[in-house]
Amino acid sequence: MLTDTSTSRTTNQDRSSASGRRRHDDAPDTMALFTRLAGLEEGPERDALRDELVTAWLPMAHRIAGRFRDRGESIEDLRQVAALGLVKAIDRFEPERGAFESYAVPTITGEVKRHFRDRMWALRVPRRVQELRNKVRVARRELTQNPGSPEPTPAALAAHTGLTEEEVTAGLEALESFSTLSLDAELSAGDDGYSLADTLGGPDTSYDVVVDRESAKEGLRRLPERERAILYMRFFEDMTQSRIADQLGISQMHVSRLISRSCARVRDEALADRSRRQADGQTEA
């Protein structure tokens, strides 16, 4: 028997138009449950009804999470974030405001986007810089969407976005901050390939010598003139203790005692100054 399907098709279209939105298979009719939830006080009954709603709408949350797959985050973690957004949407939804799906979709989507914004950066940058990055990224895409379009200059990006060139530069730098390069990454494909770590310098012991020298300067200035002269002859003119003793008319043993006493005094004063600076720094912090 032939059936005229035009009437039923028109009816279905009218129903879809009347609802004002496209219903998905994972969008159950739970308006009665939400109405009941709104009238319940905190307690076991309300918690059980809330869990029932979460279970009913969880497939929709998973569908939204699936839109963000292959962006550097596992689908399991994305589903957890989407489920958190779903719980927030259920807790905040007011049945008299309309359909739950219309409220839940942007709430869950926003929660997932917030996760990428706050958790997925390899280097933590301020939110303002993240926003500059997004503006610059969109502007670059718009300016290079035609085949053969050259890479836009910072000036062109600034004119397109209404930002200053300094802000565009900050946004361009933030584009490189979302992910990092491993120190083990190969920088050369040849037989003599080397990694990024191979290009980094190591500790320079000369810095310690500079620090020690500067620390000792004040102590040396406070020494008596004769003791400064003895240290100069011994360590800068490389004179032996016996020659110093002959030049000053004192015994070699006395020269040795003066050198030991002067070095100990300078060392103690330098260490005391370092301890005092460290204590002052901790106090200011």
C-alpha positions in Angstrom: 0.0 0.0 0.0 1.4 3.4 -0.9 1.6 6.0 1.8 1.7 9.8 1.3 4.8 10.8 3.3 4.6 14.4 2.5 2.3 15.1 5.4 4.4 13.3 7.9 7.6 14.9 6.6 6.1 18.4 6.7 4.9 17.7 10.3 8.4 16.6 11.4 9.9 19.7 9.8 7.3 21.9 11.5 8.1 20.3 14.8 11.8 21.0 14.3 11.1 24.6 13.3 8.8 25.0 16.2 11.5 23.9 18.6 13.9 26.4 17.1 16.8 24.0 17.3 18.1 20.7 16.0 17.7 18.0 18.5 20.4 15.3 18.8 20.0 11.7 19.7 21.8 12.4 22.9 19.4 15.2 24.0 16.8 13.4 26.1 13.5 15.0 27.2 14.2 15.7 30.8 12.3 18.9 31.4 10.0 17.3 33.9 13.0 16.1 35.9 14.5 19.6 35.9 11.2 21.1 37.0 11.1 18.6 39.9 14.8 19.2 40.7 14.2 23.0 41.0 11.5 22.4 43.7 13.6 20.1 45.9 15.7 21.1 48.9 19.2 19.9 49.4 19.2 16.2 50.4 19.5 12.6 49.3 16.4 12.8 47.0 17.8 15.9 45.2 21.3 14.3 44.9 19.8 11.1 43.3 17.7 13.1 40.8 20.8 15.2 39.9 22.8 12.1 39.3 20.0 10.8 37.1 20.2 13.9 35.0 24.0 13.8 34.7 23.7 10.2 33.5 21.1 11.1 31.0 23.0 14.0 29.5 26.6 12.5 29.7 26.6 11.3 26.1 26.0 14.8 24.9 29.0 16.0 27.1 31.2 13.3 25.5 30.1 14.3 22.0 31.2 17.9 22.8 34.5 16.7 24.2 35.1 14.7 21.0 35.1 18.0 19.0 38.4 18.9 20.7 40.3 15.6 20.1 43.7 15.6 18.5 44.7 18.9 20.2 47.3 17.5 22.5 45.0 16.3 25.3 43.7 12.8 25.8 40.0 12.2 25.1 39.5 10.7 28.6 40.7 13.9 30.2 38.5 16.0 27.8 35.5 13.9 28.8 36.2 14.5 32.4 36.3 18.3 31.8 33.1 18.1 29.8 31.4 16.1 32.5 32.4 18.9 35.0 30.9 21.4 32.7 27.7 19.3 32.5 27.4 19.3 36.3 27.8 23.0 36.4 25.1 23.4 33.7 22.7 21.2 35.6 23.3 23.1 38.9 22.7 26.5 37.3 19.9 25.7 34.8 16.5 27.3 35.4 13.7 25.4 33.6 11.6 28.5 33.0 14.5 30.0 30.8 14.1 27.4 28.0 15.6 24.2 26.7 18.4 22.7 28.7 20.5 21.8 25.6 20.6 25.4 24.6 22.1 26.3 27.9 24.3 23.3 28.4 26.2 23.2 25.1 27.9 26.6 25.5 28.5 25.9 29.2 30.3 22.6 28.5 32.1 24.0 25.5 33.3 27.0 27.5 34.6 24.6 30.2 36.6 22.6 27.7 38.0 25.8 26.1 38.9 27.1 29.6 40.8 23.9 30.2 42.9 24.4 27.1 43.5 28.1 28.0 44.5 27.4 31.6 46.0 24.0 31.6 47.5 23.2 28.2 50.2 25.9 27.9 53.7 24.6 28.2 54.7 28.1 29.5 52.2 29.9 31.7 51.4 33.3 30.2 49.0 36.0 31.4 45.4 35.8 30.2 45.8 39.2 28.4 48.7 37.7 26.4 46.7 34.6 25.6 43.9 36.9 24.2 46.5 38.8 22.1 47.7 35.4 20.8 44.2 34.4 19.7 43.7 37.8 18.0 47.0 37.5 16.1 46.4 33.9 15.2 42.9 34.7 13.7 44.3 37.7 11.9 47.1 35.7 10.3 44.6 33.1 9.1 42.4 35.7 7.6 45.3 37.5 5.9 46.8 34.4 4.4 43.6 32.5 3.4 44.1 33.3 -0.3 46.6 31.1 -2.0 50.0 32.8 -2.5 49.4 35.4 0.1 52.6 36.5 1.8 53.2 36.1 5.5 51.8 39.3 7.1 54.2 41.7 8.8 53.6 42.9 12.4 52.5 46.2 10.9 49.9 44.5 8.7 48.6 42.4 11.7 48.4 45.6 13.8 46.4 47.4 11.1 44.1 44.4 10.7 43.4 43.8 14.4 43.6 47.4 15.7 46.4 46.4 18.1 49.7 48.2 18.5 52.8 46.6 17.0 54.1 45.9 20.5 50.9 44.0 21.3 51.2 42.1 18.0 54.8 41.1 18.9 53.7 39.8 22.3 51.0 37.8 20.6 53.4 36.4 18.1 55.8 35.3 20.9 52.9 33.7 22.7 52.2 31.6 19.6 55.4 29.7 20.4 54.6 29.3 24.1 51.7 26.7 23.8 54.2 23.9 23.2 57.9 23.4 24.0 60.7 21.7 22.1 62.4 18.8 23.9 66.1 19.2 24.8 66.6 15.8 23.1 65.1 17.1 19.8 67.5 16.5 16.9 68.5 19.8 15.2 70.5 18.2 12.4 69.5 15.3 10.2 73.0 14.4 9.0 75.4 11.9 10.4 76.8 14.5 12.8 73.3 15.2 14.2 73.1 17.0 17.5 70.4 17.8 19.9 69.2 21.1 21.4 70.9 20.2 24.6 74.3 20.0 22.8 74.0 23.7 22.0 73.6 24.8 25.6 76.5 26.0 27.6 77.7 24.6 30.9 78.5 26.2 34.2 81.5 28.6 34.0 83.7 28.4 37.1 85.1 31.8 36.3 81.9 33.4 37.6 82.7 32.0 41.1 86.1 33.6 40.9 84.6 37.0 40.1 82.2 36.7 43.0 84.9 35.8 45.4 87.2 38.6 44.1 84.5 41.2 44.6 83.6 39.9 48.0 87.3 40.1 49.1 87.8 43.7 47.8 86.3 45.4 50.8 88.1 43.2 53.3 91.4 43.9 51.6 90.8 47.7 51.7 90.3 47.5 55.5 93.7 45.8 56.1 96.6 47.8 57.5 98.9 49.1 54.8 101.8 46.8 55.6 99.6 43.7 55.4 98.1 44.8 52.1 101.7 45.3 50.8 102.7 41.8 51.9 99.7 40.2 50.2 100.4 42.2 47.0 104.1 41.1 47.0 103.2 37.5 47.7 100.2 36.9 45.4 100.6 39.6 42.7 104.4 39.8 42.3 104.9 36.2 43.2 107.6 36.9 45.7 108.7 34.2 48.2 108.2 34.8 51.9 112.0 35.0 52.4 112.3 37.8 49.9 109.4 39.7 51.5 111.0 39.2 54.9 114.4 40.6 53.6 112.7 43.6 52.0 110.7 44.5 55.1 113.4 43.6 57.6 111.3 41.1 59.5 111.5 37.3 59.9 110.1 34.8 57.4 108.0 33.3 60.2 106.5 36.7 60.9 105.6 37.1 57.2 104.0 33.7 57.2 101.9 34.6 60.3 100.8 38.0 58.8 99.8 36.3 55.5 97.7 33.7 57.3 96.1 36.2 59.6 95.3 38.6 56.8 93.7 35.9 54.6 91.7 34.6 57.4 90.4 38.1 58.3 89.4 38.8 54.7 87.7 35.4 54.3 85.7 35.8 57.5 84.6 39.3 56.6 83.5 38.2 53.1 81.5 35.2 54.5 79.9 37.5 57.1 78.9 39.9 54.4 77.4 37.1 52.3 75.4 35.8 55.3 74.1 39.3 56.1 73.0 39.9 52.5 71.2 36.5 52.4 69.4 37.3 55.7 68.4 40.8 54.3 67.0 39.1 51.2 64.9 36.7 53.2 63.6 39.5 55.4 62.5 41.5 52.3 60.9 38.4 50.8 
